[in-house]
């Protein structure tokens, strides 16, 4: 579905790097957007962009049926990996990369059962897309923090992962707190 006017289109063009915009354009042009949903950084961006200036780095997609990814499989080199950090329906992640203007954009595709998730729709670069909801991503980041500590992660410990989830959880928690206290107006919104 094409969105003619959206207050977010200008913000998206300003805050999403050109390389990621092109990678998203490829996904928009080749996949049925009603059969996939964004999670990870794209969902965080969509859920929080009205409150915080954010960027998108890698792209994370969830899907129910692998056949829904078939339109891109002849156009990019898709590799199958065991999902090292996140739980998926079958333990796997399908990964492909784009090299755009000398920069590499990674796209992780996770098989998930949509009936166990709370998804919502938002405009992204003029298209309506499905993504993990505010509460879904808030819960995810808060639940990941303790799993990413050095004590729990052991040899898989990466301080950047712990930091990322801690930072994102704090952004979601701050918005929730301010809404509960009727102070959400104290955040200078990115959208007028």
Backbone as ProteinMPNN parsed JSONL, in Angstrom:
{"seq_chain_A": "XXXXXXXXXXXXXXXXXXXXXXXXXXXXXXXXXXXXXXXXXXXXXXXXXXXXXXXXXXXXXXXXXXXXXXXXXXXXXXXXXXXXXXXXXXXXXXXXXXXXXXXXXXXXXXXXXXXXXXXXXXXXXXXXXXXXXXXXXXXXXXXXXXXXXXXXXXXXXXXXXXXXXXXXXXXXXXXXXXXXXXXXXXXXXXXX", "coords_chain_A": {"N_chain_A": [[0.845, -1.163, 0.0], [0.653, 2.151, -0.901], [1.661, 5.143, 0.593], [0.596, 8.332, 0.437], [0.856, 10.928, 1.731], [2.651, 11.473, 4.598], [3.528, 12.321, 7.889], [5.884, 11.236, 8.675], [7.498, 10.648, 6.518], [9.402, 12.574, 5.683], [11.047, 12.62, 7.955], [11.947, 9.961, 7.89], [13.425, 9.941, 5.469], [15.425, 11.694, 6.173], [16.644, 10.531, 8.447], [17.225, 7.851, 7.919], [19.878, 6.15, 6.611], [21.165, 6.495, 3.271], [22.04, 4.093, 2.077], [20.676, 2.134, 3.568], [18.093, 2.913, 2.946], [18.005, 2.204, 0.25], [18.36, -0.587, 0.453], [16.027, -1.225, 1.883], [14.203, -0.41, -0.064], [14.676, -2.379, -2.024], [13.694, -4.62, -0.661], [11.015, -3.802, -0.33], [10.249, -3.778, -3.025], [10.455, -6.446, -3.754], [9.383, -8.29, -1.92], [6.345, -9.51, -0.48], [4.761, -7.334, 1.444], [2.75, -7.827, 3.203], [3.233, -10.26, 4.25], [5.503, -10.374, 5.724], [7.306, -9.059, 8.564], [8.892, -6.379, 10.288], [11.444, -6.453, 12.731], [13.662, -5.966, 15.512], [16.117, -3.415, 14.967], [14.733, -1.879, 12.996], [12.062, -2.04, 13.835], [12.401, -0.859, 16.357], [13.132, 1.724, 15.554], [10.754, 2.518, 14.208], [8.895, 2.394, 16.319], [9.897, 4.279, 18.127], [10.653, 6.633, 16.826], [9.21, 9.026, 16.893], [9.865, 10.116, 19.286], [12.64, 10.027, 19.697], [15.735, 10.746, 18.038], [16.77, 8.487, 15.77], [18.65, 5.875, 14.163], [18.849, 3.449, 11.505], [20.566, 0.473, 11.191], [21.44, -2.491, 10.507], [19.047, -4.723, 8.953], [16.237, -6.392, 10.19], [14.073, -9.033, 9.754], [11.014, -10.745, 10.212], [9.338, -13.771, 9.442], [6.725, -16.059, 8.504], [6.444, -18.198, 6.688], [8.839, -19.751, 4.776], [8.738, -19.747, 2.017], [7.758, -17.275, 1.38], [9.933, -15.7, 1.13], [11.014, -16.401, -1.249], [10.925, -14.735, -3.663], [13.229, -13.15, -3.471], [15.301, -14.876, -3.341], [16.556, -15.697, -5.753], [17.838, -13.445, -6.408], [19.616, -12.515, -4.524], [22.364, -13.715, -2.527], [21.471, -15.985, -0.345], [22.134, -17.131, 2.862], [22.077, -19.795, 5.198], [22.005, -19.966, 8.67], [22.7, -21.133, 11.995], [20.872, -19.68, 14.538], [22.552, -17.707, 16.62], [22.178, -15.855, 18.682], [19.444, -15.246, 19.083], [16.17, -16.57, 19.737], [14.509, -18.636, 17.47], [11.866, -20.035, 15.433], [12.753, -22.453, 14.25], [15.357, -22.505, 15.022], [17.046, -21.356, 13.213], [18.49, -18.792, 11.073], [18.051, -16.841, 8.221], [20.256, -15.226, 6.11], [21.225, -12.412, 4.223], [23.261, -10.117, 2.355], [23.748, -6.734, 1.394], [25.74, -4.831, -0.741], [26.202, -1.589, -0.874], [27.137, 1.403, -2.232], [29.71, 0.841, -1.306], [29.285, 0.119, 1.308], [28.255, -2.394, 3.603], [25.163, -3.875, 4.103], [23.447, -5.792, 6.33], [20.977, -8.297, 6.316], [18.903, -9.967, 8.377], [16.793, -12.739, 8.611], [14.217, -14.063, 10.361], [12.497, -17.001, 11.235], [9.276, -17.011, 12.529], [6.379, -17.504, 14.58], [3.666, -15.754, 13.906], [1.335, -15.572, 15.377], [2.035, -15.597, 18.003], [3.063, -13.158, 18.55], [2.871, -9.575, 18.983], [1.978, -7.545, 16.545], [2.129, -4.524, 14.633], [1.143, -1.851, 12.383], [2.927, 0.591, 10.508], [3.86, 3.585, 8.721], [6.684, 3.494, 6.578], [9.175, 5.017, 4.935], [7.217, 5.808, 3.083], [5.717, 3.513, 2.62], [3.341, 1.151, 3.927], [4.128, -0.898, 6.585], [4.416, -3.974, 8.413], [5.334, -4.499, 11.813], [7.099, -5.399, 14.864], [5.398, -4.566, 17.803], [5.357, -1.639, 20.007], [5.159, -2.463, 22.753], [5.906, -5.147, 22.472], [8.592, -4.969, 21.589], [9.693, -3.512, 23.693], [9.397, -5.331, 25.816], [10.98, -7.412, 24.773], [13.63, -6.242, 24.669], [14.034, -5.635, 27.404], [13.905, -8.225, 28.485], [16.119, -9.403, 27.303], [18.4, -8.311, 28.448], [19.44, -9.509, 30.872], [20.247, -11.939, 29.799], [22.425, -11.338, 28.298], [24.591, -10.732, 29.855], [28.009, -11.121, 31.007], [28.31, -13.216, 32.761], [26.138, -14.947, 32.247], [26.181, -15.247, 29.408], [28.734, -16.178, 28.926], [31.292, -17.561, 26.92], [30.15, -16.456, 24.68], [29.752, -13.833, 25.236], [29.274, -10.453, 24.473], [29.986, -7.211, 24.844], [28.841, -5.147, 23.394], [26.344, -6.096, 22.593], [25.007, -6.371, 25.047], [25.034, -3.693, 25.846], [23.552, -2.537, 23.737], [20.94, -3.671, 24.077], [20.38, -2.793, 26.684], [20.406, -0.02, 26.348], [18.32, 0.356, 24.459], [16.157, -0.726, 25.914], [16.026, 1.138, 27.97], [15.172, 3.425, 26.59], [12.571, 2.701, 25.73], [11.449, 2.185, 28.26], [11.619, 4.713, 29.399], [9.825, 6.259, 27.833], [7.442, 4.905, 28.463], [7.311, 5.353, 31.261], [7.125, 8.178, 31.32], [4.697, 8.523, 29.973], [2.948, 7.239, 31.78], [3.135, 9.006, 33.941], [1.997, 11.226, 32.923], [3.744, 12.973, 31.624], [4.766, 12.901, 29.126], [4.874, 14.902, 27.289], [7.179, 16.254, 27.869], [9.274, 15.271, 26.437], [10.993, 16.299, 23.664], [9.466, 16.145, 20.759], [10.163, 14.544, 17.605], [8.435, 14.897, 15.599], [6.097, 17.164, 14.301]], "CA_chain_A": [[0.0, 0.0, 0.0], [1.441, 3.372, -1.02], [1.208, 6.23, 1.459], [0.848, 9.578, -0.281], [1.397, 11.936, 2.637], [2.843, 11.004, 5.953], [4.461, 13.214, 8.574], [7.13, 10.532, 8.941], [8.295, 10.451, 5.313], [10.545, 13.488, 5.737], [11.923, 12.122, 9.026], [12.578, 8.737, 7.396], [14.449, 10.273, 4.466], [16.516, 12.391, 6.85], [17.297, 9.72, 9.476], [17.639, 6.526, 7.439], [20.989, 6.298, 5.684], [20.844, 6.208, 1.87], [22.271, 2.673, 1.803], [19.565, 1.386, 4.159], [16.903, 3.226, 2.152], [18.064, 1.382, -0.969], [18.117, -1.974, 0.861], [14.587, -1.308, 2.171], [13.524, -0.333, -1.362], [14.774, -3.708, -2.628], [12.742, -5.477, 0.061], [9.667, -3.346, -0.693], [9.971, -4.141, -4.419], [10.55, -7.881, -4.024], [8.656, -9.141, -0.986], [4.966, -9.148, -0.155], [4.863, -6.703, 2.759], [1.705, -8.336, 4.101], [3.653, -11.581, 4.729], [6.705, -10.23, 6.549], [7.255, -7.959, 9.534], [10.204, -5.949, 10.747], [11.711, -6.502, 14.164], [14.988, -5.396, 15.744], [16.351, -1.977, 14.826], [13.686, -1.214, 12.218], [10.903, -1.91, 14.729], [12.75, 0.155, 17.354], [13.045, 3.016, 14.875], [9.34, 2.852, 13.98], [8.215, 2.589, 17.606], [10.461, 5.368, 18.925], [11.116, 7.769, 16.028], [8.546, 10.286, 17.232], [10.438, 10.621, 20.536], [14.098, 10.08, 19.686], [16.384, 10.656, 16.739], [17.346, 7.152, 15.701], [19.103, 5.411, 12.849], [18.713, 2.024, 11.221], [21.796, -0.095, 10.659], [21.061, -3.73, 9.836], [17.611, -4.941, 8.84], [15.772, -7.658, 10.749], [12.744, -9.372, 9.24], [10.435, -12.012, 10.646], [8.428, -14.347, 8.455], [6.15, -17.341, 8.941], [6.672, -19.231, 5.675], [10.065, -19.457, 4.033], [8.404, -19.491, 0.605], [7.505, -15.846, 1.218], [11.217, -15.072, 0.8], [11.447, -16.904, -2.56], [11.195, -13.721, -4.689], [14.574, -12.569, -3.39], [16.337, -15.918, -3.292], [17.333, -15.757, -6.998], [18.459, -12.137, -6.633], [20.692, -12.318, -3.544], [22.926, -14.948, -2.0], [20.903, -16.212, 0.981], [22.833, -18.174, 3.612], [21.354, -20.32, 6.354], [22.855, -20.088, 9.847], [22.071, -21.388, 13.292], [20.712, -18.393, 15.213], [23.433, -17.749, 17.781], [21.793, -14.958, 19.76], [18.005, -15.084, 19.295], [15.348, -17.763, 19.55], [13.648, -18.663, 16.287], [10.997, -21.214, 15.415], [13.511, -23.665, 13.928], [16.745, -22.324, 15.429], [17.835, -20.843, 12.095], [18.361, -17.437, 10.552], [18.466, -16.693, 6.824], [20.979, -13.965, 6.046], [21.801, -11.925, 2.974], [23.924, -8.828, 2.521], [23.792, -5.819, 0.26], [26.884, -3.921, -0.796], [25.672, -0.375, -1.493], [28.102, 2.495, -2.076], [30.848, 0.361, -0.544], [28.901, -0.266, 2.674], [27.527, -3.659, 3.653], [23.956, -3.899, 4.929], [23.1, -7.166, 6.662], [19.554, -8.542, 6.526], [18.624, -11.227, 9.068], [15.399, -13.159, 8.461], [13.95, -15.012, 11.425], [11.175, -17.642, 11.178], [8.511, -16.826, 13.775], [4.939, -17.726, 14.558], [3.088, -14.427, 14.105], [0.228, -15.602, 16.341], [2.583, -15.426, 19.351], [3.64, -11.816, 18.611], [1.99, -8.433, 18.777], [2.469, -6.761, 15.415], [1.367, -3.326, 14.304], [1.547, -1.278, 11.1], [3.359, 1.987, 10.482], [4.484, 3.962, 7.449], [8.145, 3.514, 6.522], [9.585, 5.501, 3.612], [6.05, 5.898, 2.208], [5.018, 2.225, 2.522], [2.857, 0.62, 5.201], [4.816, -2.148, 6.896], [4.156, -4.61, 9.703], [6.516, -4.58, 12.67], [6.867, -5.714, 16.274], [4.803, -3.407, 18.465], [6.087, -0.959, 21.073], [5.235, -3.322, 23.939], [6.657, -6.359, 22.106], [10.021, -4.652, 21.563], [10.076, -3.139, 25.065], [9.531, -6.6, 26.549], [12.127, -8.121, 24.211], [14.893, -5.653, 25.128], [14.152, -5.82, 28.852], [14.165, -9.644, 28.753], [17.424, -9.803, 26.768], [19.52, -7.746, 29.214], [20.081, -10.48, 31.774], [20.831, -13.024, 29.004], [23.631, -10.85, 27.619], [25.686, -10.462, 30.791], [29.155, -12.027, 30.83], [28.087, -14.403, 33.586], [25.188, -15.841, 31.569], [26.586, -15.489, 28.016], [30.005, -16.917, 28.891], [32.179, -17.29, 25.78], [29.411, -15.683, 23.675], [29.547, -12.473, 25.744], [29.685, -9.304, 23.673], [29.523, -6.035, 25.576], [28.009, -4.314, 22.513], [24.972, -6.615, 22.638], [24.448, -5.985, 26.342], [24.831, -2.245, 25.79], [22.452, -2.253, 22.808], [19.654, -4.003, 24.691], [20.195, -1.913, 27.835], [20.077, 1.312, 25.833], [16.972, 0.333, 23.862], [15.189, -0.919, 27.0], [15.872, 2.405, 28.698], [14.365, 4.34, 25.776], [11.171, 2.251, 25.853], [11.015, 2.365, 29.648], [11.452, 6.145, 29.644], [8.56, 6.669, 27.215], [6.367, 4.318, 29.279], [7.274, 6.08, 32.53], [6.622, 9.532, 31.09], [3.268, 8.418, 29.661], [2.243, 6.923, 33.029], [3.159, 10.181, 34.811], [1.466, 12.353, 32.127], [4.865, 13.874, 31.351], [5.311, 12.565, 27.81], [5.086, 16.177, 26.59], [8.508, 16.776, 28.193], [10.204, 14.836, 25.387], [10.862, 17.109, 22.456], [9.145, 15.192, 19.701], [10.75, 14.745, 16.285], [7.344, 15.11, 14.661], [5.2, 18.233, 14.762]], "C_chain_A": [[0.898, 1.236, 0.0], [0.84, 4.446, -0.124], [1.583, 7.538, 0.777], [1.508, 10.614, 0.618], [1.509, 11.336, 4.016], [3.799, 11.953, 6.644], [5.82, 12.556, 8.809], [8.033, 10.422, 7.712], [9.547, 11.331, 5.32], [11.553, 13.038, 6.802], [12.661, 10.874, 8.563], [13.693, 9.054, 6.414], [15.659, 10.948, 5.096], [17.315, 11.447, 7.76], [17.724, 8.328, 9.039], [18.72, 6.735, 6.379], [20.573, 5.867, 4.277], [20.989, 4.721, 1.558], [21.131, 1.815, 2.36], [18.26, 1.678, 3.422], [16.863, 2.372, 0.884], [17.802, -0.092, -0.651], [16.63, -2.171, 1.174], [13.785, -1.255, 0.877], [13.541, -1.67, -2.084], [13.769, -4.661, -1.979], [11.315, -5.102, -0.304], [9.282, -3.823, -2.09], [9.873, -5.645, -4.645], [9.781, -8.792, -3.079], [7.241, -8.611, -0.776], [4.965, -8.628, 1.28], [3.759, -7.138, 3.72], [2.109, -9.676, 4.723], [4.933, -11.553, 5.553], [6.462, -9.112, 7.555], [8.684, -7.622, 9.932], [10.279, -6.076, 12.261], [13.047, -5.802, 14.365], [15.029, -3.888, 15.567], [15.307, -1.24, 14.022], [12.447, -1.015, 13.081], [11.18, -0.866, 15.81], [12.619, 1.554, 16.758], [11.579, 3.431, 14.712], [8.604, 3.156, 15.279], [8.66, 3.858, 18.331], [10.802, 6.631, 18.144], [10.429, 9.08, 16.373], [9.124, 10.92, 18.5], [11.94, 10.841, 20.48], [14.607, 10.072, 18.256], [17.124, 9.328, 16.713], [17.785, 6.854, 14.274], [18.85, 3.917, 12.737], [20.049, 1.563, 10.666], [21.459, -1.348, 9.864], [19.542, -3.856, 9.823], [17.273, -6.325, 9.377], [14.325, -7.874, 10.339], [12.289, -10.672, 9.879], [9.438, -12.459, 9.59], [7.876, -15.637, 9.032], [6.503, -18.467, 7.985], [7.879, -18.857, 4.83], [9.789, -19.168, 2.556], [8.149, -18.005, 0.342], [8.781, -15.073, 0.909], [11.715, -15.482, -0.586], [11.721, -15.804, -3.587], [12.589, -13.097, -4.618], [15.676, -13.609, -3.492], [17.13, -16.046, -4.592], [18.085, -14.456, -7.244], [19.594, -11.838, -5.664], [21.155, -13.683, -3.043], [22.458, -15.111, -0.554], [21.644, -17.368, 1.639], [22.035, -18.525, 4.851], [22.338, -20.516, 7.5], [22.025, -20.555, 11.032], [22.004, -20.027, 13.981], [21.447, -18.435, 16.548], [22.885, -16.949, 18.964], [20.302, -14.922, 20.064], [17.26, -16.373, 18.998], [14.482, -17.608, 18.29], [12.845, -19.961, 16.312], [11.764, -22.501, 15.151], [14.993, -23.555, 14.293], [17.629, -21.706, 14.363], [17.553, -19.369, 11.82], [18.807, -17.482, 9.093], [19.052, -15.297, 6.675], [21.385, -13.666, 4.609], [22.317, -10.528, 3.216], [23.845, -8.041, 1.228], [25.062, -4.994, 0.364], [26.385, -2.712, -1.582], [26.629, 0.763, -1.181], [29.265, 2.084, -1.176], [30.537, -0.032, 0.891], [28.064, -1.533, 2.606], [26.348, -3.55, 4.614], [23.543, -5.355, 5.079], [21.594, -7.268, 6.879], [19.398, -9.926, 7.132], [17.134, -11.507, 8.965], [15.136, -14.299, 9.436], [12.574, -15.651, 11.245], [10.485, -17.53, 12.536], [7.051, -17.164, 13.528], [4.274, -16.396, 14.896], [1.988, -14.424, 15.165], [0.733, -15.431, 17.782], [3.148, -14.026, 19.567], [2.554, -10.752, 18.511], [2.628, -7.569, 17.701], [1.559, -5.552, 15.206], [1.861, -2.804, 12.961], [1.919, 0.185, 11.265], [3.883, 2.294, 9.085], [6.001, 3.989, 7.599], [8.537, 3.879, 5.099], [8.417, 5.467, 2.618], [5.307, 4.593, 1.989], [4.496, 1.838, 3.897], [3.522, -0.732, 5.417], [4.343, -2.668, 8.248], [5.451, -4.627, 10.495], [6.109, -4.951, 14.089], [6.431, -4.445, 16.985], [5.727, -2.81, 19.529], [6.265, -1.889, 22.273], [6.018, -4.601, 23.675], [8.168, -6.09, 22.162], [10.52, -4.22, 22.943], [10.324, -4.394, 25.899], [10.774, -7.36, 26.077], [13.442, -7.56, 24.759], [15.085, -5.846, 26.625], [14.483, -7.272, 29.209], [15.539, -10.103, 28.277], [18.584, -9.36, 27.648], [20.203, -8.8, 30.074], [20.732, -11.634, 31.006], [22.157, -12.633, 28.366], [24.774, -10.515, 28.57], [26.806, -11.473, 30.583], [28.956, -13.316, 31.613], [27.196, -15.418, 32.887], [25.692, -16.219, 30.17], [27.891, -16.276, 27.913], [30.859, -16.539, 27.703], [31.487, -16.506, 24.674], [29.178, -14.234, 24.104], [30.103, -11.448, 24.772], [29.124, -8.067, 24.352], [28.618, -5.171, 24.709], [26.561, -4.795, 22.515], [24.284, -6.24, 23.94], [24.118, -4.496, 26.346], [23.627, -1.901, 24.91], [21.102, -2.519, 23.464], [19.361, -3.113, 25.902], [19.749, -0.526, 27.385], [18.651, 1.343, 25.281], [15.898, 0.148, 24.941], [14.964, 0.392, 27.739], [15.044, 3.41, 27.908], [12.883, 3.977, 25.873], [10.643, 2.514, 27.265], [10.79, 3.835, 29.972], [10.132, 6.654, 29.059], [7.387, 6.155, 28.049], [6.206, 5.081, 30.592], [6.66, 7.465, 32.336], [5.14, 9.529, 30.728], [2.455, 8.147, 30.93], [2.131, 8.131, 33.946], [2.576, 11.423, 34.116], [2.533, 13.42, 31.867], [5.464, 13.645, 29.962], [5.596, 13.829, 26.996], [6.474, 16.767, 26.859], [9.579, 16.286, 27.224], [9.945, 15.712, 24.176], [10.657, 16.147, 21.296], [9.842, 15.562, 18.395], [9.691, 15.084, 15.247], [6.461, 16.224, 15.191], [3.754, 17.859, 14.563]], "O_chain_A": [[1.807, 1.342, 0.823], [-0.378, 4.626, -0.102], [2.763, 7.815, 0.566], [2.587, 11.119, 0.307], [0.553, 10.757, 4.533], [4.795, 12.358, 6.045], [6.798, 13.242, 9.109], [9.22, 10.131, 7.852], [10.636, 10.859, 4.992], [12.762, 13.072, 6.574], [13.86, 10.733, 8.807], [14.787, 8.499, 6.515], [16.783, 10.796, 4.617], [18.539, 11.558, 7.833], [18.515, 7.686, 9.73], [18.497, 7.414, 5.376], [19.732, 4.983, 4.114], [20.156, 4.151, 0.854], [20.675, 0.88, 1.702], [17.414, 0.794, 3.287], [15.804, 1.878, 0.496], [17.101, -0.772, -1.4], [16.041, -3.175, 0.774], [12.796, -1.973, 0.731], [12.543, -2.063, -2.688], [13.081, -5.414, -2.668], [10.49, -5.979, -0.562], [8.142, -4.224, -2.324], [9.271, -6.08, -5.626], [9.549, -9.956, -3.405], [6.988, -7.411, -0.883], [5.148, -9.398, 2.222], [3.825, -6.851, 4.915], [1.425, -10.178, 5.614], [5.393, -12.592, 6.026], [5.529, -8.321, 7.412], [9.568, -8.478, 9.911], [9.303, -5.838, 12.972], [13.515, -5.107, 13.464], [14.106, -3.175, 15.961], [15.009, -0.084, 14.322], [11.845, 0.058, 13.064], [10.298, -0.076, 16.146], [12.062, 2.455, 17.385], [11.208, 4.559, 15.038], [7.783, 4.071, 15.331], [7.876, 4.45, 19.073], [11.208, 7.623, 18.751], [11.008, 10.147, 16.167], [8.909, 12.103, 18.765], [12.462, 11.74, 21.14], [13.997, 9.474, 17.37], [18.002, 9.08, 17.539], [17.349, 7.496, 13.318], [18.664, 3.22, 13.735], [20.601, 2.196, 9.766], [21.217, -1.265, 8.66], [18.843, -3.185, 10.581], [17.942, -7.308, 9.057], [13.467, -7.016, 10.547], [13.085, -11.593, 10.065], [8.785, -11.645, 8.936], [8.47, -16.237, 9.927], [6.825, -19.573, 8.42], [7.93, -17.776, 4.244], [10.535, -18.422, 1.921], [8.306, -17.535, -0.785], [8.722, -13.922, 0.475], [12.731, -14.966, -1.052], [12.689, -15.928, -4.337], [13.075, -12.568, -5.618], [16.841, -13.273, -3.702], [18.285, -16.47, -4.547], [18.88, -14.365, -8.18], [20.446, -10.997, -5.95], [20.427, -14.672, -3.127], [22.978, -14.459, 0.351], [21.772, -18.447, 1.06], [21.404, -17.669, 5.471], [23.378, -21.153, 7.331], [20.805, -20.389, 11.062], [22.997, -19.299, 14.0], [21.021, -19.111, 17.485], [23.101, -17.321, 20.117], [19.917, -14.6, 21.188], [17.654, -17.159, 18.137], [13.823, -16.589, 18.086], [13.113, -20.86, 17.109], [11.468, -23.533, 15.755], [15.791, -24.413, 13.917], [18.831, -21.543, 14.574], [16.555, -18.795, 12.256], [19.827, -18.092, 8.771], [18.431, -14.308, 7.062], [21.828, -14.55, 3.876], [21.888, -9.836, 4.139], [23.87, -8.596, 0.129], [25.412, -4.514, 1.443], [26.17, -2.789, -2.791], [26.902, 1.056, -0.017], [29.749, 2.885, -0.376], [31.428, -0.47, 1.619], [27.274, -1.727, 1.682], [26.507, -3.183, 5.778], [23.32, -6.059, 4.095], [21.003, -6.423, 7.551], [19.713, -10.934, 6.499], [16.31, -10.623, 9.202], [15.75, -15.362, 9.349], [11.581, -14.936, 11.115], [11.048, -17.911, 13.562], [6.566, -17.111, 12.398], [4.313, -15.957, 16.045], [1.732, -13.393, 15.787], [-0.059, -15.151, 18.682], [3.658, -13.728, 20.647], [1.457, -11.009, 18.015], [3.67, -6.949, 17.912], [0.38, -5.569, 15.56], [2.885, -3.262, 12.455], [1.316, 0.917, 12.05], [4.298, 1.395, 8.353], [6.531, 4.445, 8.611], [8.258, 3.13, 4.163], [8.607, 5.135, 1.448], [4.339, 4.572, 1.229], [5.116, 2.149, 4.914], [3.486, -1.601, 4.546], [3.924, -1.899, 9.113], [6.535, -4.753, 9.926], [4.944, -4.837, 14.47], [7.019, -3.38, 16.796], [6.741, -3.403, 19.897], [7.382, -2.082, 22.754], [6.721, -5.09, 24.559], [8.926, -6.887, 22.716], [11.65, -4.531, 23.317], [11.332, -4.501, 26.597], [11.529, -7.887, 26.894], [14.277, -8.315, 25.257], [16.182, -6.185, 27.07], [15.256, -7.52, 30.135], [16.071, -11.087, 28.79], [19.652, -9.971, 27.604], [21.421, -8.961, 30.005], [21.673, -12.248, 31.509], [22.924, -13.496, 27.942], [25.826, -10.058, 28.124], [26.578, -12.557, 30.045], [29.383, -14.385, 31.177], [27.469, -16.617, 32.928], [25.635, -17.389, 29.791], [28.125, -16.964, 26.919], [31.135, -15.361, 27.478], [32.16, -15.943, 23.81], [28.484, -13.488, 23.414], [31.239, -11.552, 24.309], [27.907, -7.898, 24.425], [27.712, -4.522, 25.231], [25.642, -3.978, 22.445], [23.12, -5.839, 23.943], [23.047, -4.092, 26.798], [22.788, -1.082, 25.283], [20.212, -1.67, 23.407], [18.214, -2.723, 26.118], [18.837, 0.065, 27.962], [17.873, 2.244, 25.596], [14.85, 0.791, 24.889], [13.832, 0.719, 28.094], [14.285, 4.176, 28.502], [12.039, 4.851, 26.075], [9.527, 3.003, 27.439], [9.88, 4.174, 30.729], [9.406, 7.398, 29.718], [6.441, 6.898, 28.309], [5.089, 5.416, 30.985], [5.783, 7.874, 33.097], [4.404, 10.43, 31.128], [1.402, 8.75, 31.137], [1.137, 8.273, 34.657], [2.65, 12.531, 34.648], [2.249, 14.617, 31.89], [6.549, 14.144, 29.662], [6.458, 13.825, 26.117], [6.902, 17.68, 26.153], [10.68, 16.835, 27.196], [8.809, 15.845, 23.722], [11.574, 15.424, 20.905], [10.08, 16.736, 18.114], [10.017, 15.51, 14.139], [6.113, 16.244, 16.371], [2.863, 18.64, 14.895]]}, "name": "protein", "num_of_chains": 1, "seq": "XXXXXXXXXXXXXXXXXXXXXXXXXXXXXXXXXXXXXXXXXXXXXXXXXXXXXXXXXXXXXXXXXXXXXXXXXXXXXXXXXXXXXXXXXXXXXXXXXXXXXXXXXXXXXXXXXXXXXXXXXXXXXXXXXXXXXXXXXXXXXXXXXXXXXXXXXXXXXXXXXXXXXXXXXXXXXXXXXXXXXXXXXXXXXXXX"}
